[in-house]
Amino acid sequence: MDGDATPLIFKTTGRNRSIALALGAALCIGGMLMIMDDSGSLLGYGLSPRLRPSTAGWMVLGLGVIVVATVFLGLLRDCPVLELSKHGIVYTRCLQGVTRIAWSEFDRVEVTRVIVPSSSGSDVELENIFVITTDGRRIAVAPVAPAEELRDAVARLAARFRQ
């Protein structure tokens, strides 16, 4: 088949990178505004430690810088990328390198869902995608596509190429 030679590639979309960049920029701006707050009030809720806005602002700014740096790293290295071909799975991460799994080593794909309650009343559902090998390794995969689409694509190609 001609389709057998063509690898199936999943990458992060430009829309997702734009959203992450906007989130990082918002965190940076919010952190800088908190650092400049001289009101003398304290931040905290319940039993949490009370912090000055300027102290909390440094933490928010640091988180924003990490998010922005991660987006730029992903742009420079064009990662993460999940490639499915007749040889197996090749997963390229930004910092941890490349993981190769032959179809003979592949066991299954597992999608786990965690529901986190929110104070706003609407729960947040998080999906984790894991590639499980025959020797029990669990490789977490970044959400480069919807979880169901990834699972179905990997299962379809595994059924075709596994021997």
C-alpha positions as CSV (number, residue, x, y, z in Angstrom):
1,M,0.0,0.0,0.0
2,D,1.1,3.6,-0.7
3,G,-0.2,4.7,2.7
4,D,2.1,2.3,4.5
5,A,5.2,4.2,3.5
6,T,3.9,7.6,4.6
7,P,4.3,8.3,8.3
8,L,1.5,9.9,10.3
9,I,2.8,13.0,12.1
10,F,1.2,14.8,15.0
11,K,2.5,18.3,16.0
12,T,1.4,21.1,18.2
13,T,-0.6,23.6,16.3
14,G,0.1,27.3,15.9
15,R,-3.2,28.0,17.7
16,N,-2.1,26.1,20.8
17,R,1.3,27.8,20.8
18,S,-0.4,31.2,20.4
19,I,-2.7,30.4,23.4
20,A,0.3,29.3,25.5
21,L,2.2,32.5,24.5
22,A,-0.7,34.7,25.4
23,L,-1.0,32.9,28.8
24,G,2.7,33.3,29.5
25,A,2.6,37.0,28.5
26,A,-0.5,37.5,30.8
27,L,1.3,35.9,33.7
28,C,4.4,38.1,33.1
29,I,2.3,41.3,33.0
30,G,0.3,40.2,36.0
31,G,3.4,39.4,37.9
32,M,5.0,42.8,37.1
33,L,1.8,44.6,38.2
34,M,1.8,42.6,41.4
35,I,5.5,43.5,42.0
36,M,4.7,47.2,41.6
37,D,1.8,47.0,44.1
38,D,2.7,49.1,47.2
39,S,-0.7,48.9,49.0
40,G,0.7,46.9,51.9
41,S,-2.1,44.4,51.8
42,L,-1.5,40.7,52.2
43,L,-2.6,37.9,49.8
44,G,-3.7,34.5,51.1
45,Y,-6.8,32.4,51.8
46,G,-7.7,30.3,54.7
47,L,-4.7,28.5,56.1
48,S,-2.4,29.4,53.3
49,P,0.6,31.6,54.1
50,R,-0.1,35.3,53.7
51,L,2.3,37.0,51.2
52,R,2.8,40.6,50.1
53,P,1.7,41.1,46.4
54,S,5.2,42.0,45.5
55,T,6.5,38.6,46.8
56,A,3.7,36.7,45.0
57,G,4.4,38.8,41.9
58,W,7.9,37.4,41.6
59,M,6.5,33.9,41.6
60,V,3.8,34.7,39.0
61,L,6.4,36.5,36.8
62,G,8.8,33.5,37.1
63,L,6.0,31.1,36.0
64,G,5.2,33.4,33.1
65,V,8.8,33.4,32.0
66,I,8.9,29.6,32.1
67,V,5.8,29.4,30.0
68,V,7.1,31.9,27.4
69,A,10.5,30.2,27.3
70,T,8.9,26.8,26.7
71,V,6.8,28.2,23.8
72,F,9.9,29.7,22.2
73,L,11.9,26.5,22.8
74,G,9.0,24.6,21.1
75,L,9.1,27.0,18.1
76,L,12.9,26.8,17.7
77,R,13.1,23.0,17.9
78,D,9.7,22.3,16.3
79,C,8.6,20.0,19.2
80,P,6.9,18.0,20.6
81,V,6.2,15.7,17.6
82,L,4.7,12.2,17.6
83,E,5.5,10.2,14.4
84,L,3.8,6.9,13.6
85,S,5.4,4.9,10.8
86,K,5.8,1.3,9.6
87,H,8.9,1.1,11.9
88,G,7.1,2.2,15.1
89,I,6.6,5.3,17.2
90,V,9.1,8.1,17.3
91,Y,8.3,10.7,20.0
92,T,10.5,13.9,19.9
93,R,10.3,16.0,23.1
94,C,11.8,19.5,23.5
95,L,14.2,18.8,26.4
96,Q,14.2,15.0,26.9
97,G,15.3,14.0,23.4
98,V,13.8,11.3,21.1
99,T,12.1,8.1,22.2
100,R,11.8,5.3,19.7
101,I,9.4,2.4,20.2
102,A,9.3,-0.4,17.7
103,W,5.9,-2.0,17.1
104,S,7.2,-5.2,18.5
105,E,7.8,-3.4,21.8
106,F,4.4,-1.6,21.8
107,D,1.7,-2.8,24.2
108,R,-1.1,-0.2,24.3
109,V,-2.0,3.4,24.6
110,E,-3.7,4.5,27.8
111,V,-5.8,7.7,28.2
112,T,-6.5,8.7,31.8
113,R,-8.8,11.5,32.8
114,V,-8.7,13.5,36.0
115,I,-11.5,15.8,37.0
116,V,-10.3,18.7,39.1
117,P,-13.0,20.7,41.0
118,S,-12.9,24.4,40.5
119,S,-14.1,27.1,42.8
120,S,-16.0,28.7,39.9
121,G,-18.4,25.8,39.8
122,S,-17.2,24.2,36.5
123,D,-14.9,21.3,36.8
124,V,-11.7,21.1,34.8
125,E,-11.0,17.8,33.0
126,L,-7.4,16.9,32.3
127,E,-6.4,14.1,29.9
128,N,-3.1,12.2,30.2
129,I,-1.8,10.1,27.3
130,F,0.6,7.2,27.9
131,V,2.3,4.8,25.5
132,I,2.9,1.5,27.4
133,T,5.6,-0.9,26.2
134,T,5.7,-4.6,26.6
135,D,8.4,-4.3,29.3
136,G,6.1,-2.0,31.4
137,R,7.6,1.4,30.5
138,R,5.0,4.3,30.5
139,I,5.9,7.2,28.2
140,A,3.8,10.3,28.7
141,V,2.9,12.0,25.5
142,A,2.2,15.7,25.2
143,P,-1.4,16.5,24.0
144,V,-0.4,17.2,20.3
145,A,-3.8,16.0,19.2
146,P,-7.1,15.0,20.9
147,A,-6.6,12.0,23.1
148,E,-9.1,9.8,21.3
149,E,-7.7,10.7,17.9
150,L,-4.1,9.8,19.1
151,R,-5.2,6.5,20.7
152,D,-7.2,5.4,17.6
153,A,-4.4,6.3,15.2
154,V,-1.8,4.4,17.2
155,A,-4.1,1.4,17.7
156,R,-4.9,1.3,13.9
157,L,-1.2,1.5,12.9
158,A,-0.1,-1.0,15.6
159,A,-2.7,-3.5,14.3
160,R,-1.4,-3.1,10.8
161,F,2.4,-3.2,11.4
162,R,2.8,-5.3,14.6
163,Q,4.2,-8.8,13.9
